[in-house]
Amino acid sequence: QAIQSSNLTIPTPTQHRRRPSQQAMARLALILALVVAPIASGASAYGEASLRSRRSAAESKKLWPFSGSAPSLSALFKAKEAPVAAPATPQGPSILDVKDSVMLSQTFGKKTAALCEPSPDDQRARCRQLAGDRLFCTLLMRHERKYQGYSGVAEEKEKCSQVNIMETAVEAVKDEREQEEADKA
């Protein structure tokens, strides 16, 4: 069927059908092109890469400043394959970082100052340090789940387990002072 308009005949798609032998030839040509093209380009690329490597090896021998010849490729690759050392510090949050930021906060400072107000002036700094440790232990125990994956948590929990919670920071400093005096005597 054809569509006619004035003196122009436009063929419909059914009129453009190829004969079976033409279809077979077209498929064969397509398959051949798909198979031969990658092989030809690969051989060409291999030839170019080989030529480039020969040129660069020859040029590097001429340009090597420290001796008459360039180092061997195996020596260069062995130097590059050295194992990478693992980082010394564990990645992720650290409980010590949390402790520092909490203990340096203004609110925490006010609380330790209030707890250590009754202590003598010469013992106040040590009292505030002990009070801070005790308050942080309380915080750590209250929010145990929150800090569960942090590095150093086990060590901090161990330290906290050795704190006598029935003793105030003022009493703890007084007991430390008495123990030091007893040890000197």
Secondary structure, 3 states (H helix, E strand, C coil): CEEEECCEEEECHHHHCCCHHHHHHHHHHHHHHHHHHHHHHHHHHHHHHHHHHHHHHHHHHHHCCCCCCCCCHHHHHHHHCCCCCCCCCCCCCEHHHHHHHHHCCHHHHHHHHHHCCCCCHHHHHHHHHHHHHHHHHHHHHHCCCCCCCCECHHHHHHHHHCCCCCCCHHHHHHHHHHHHHHHHC
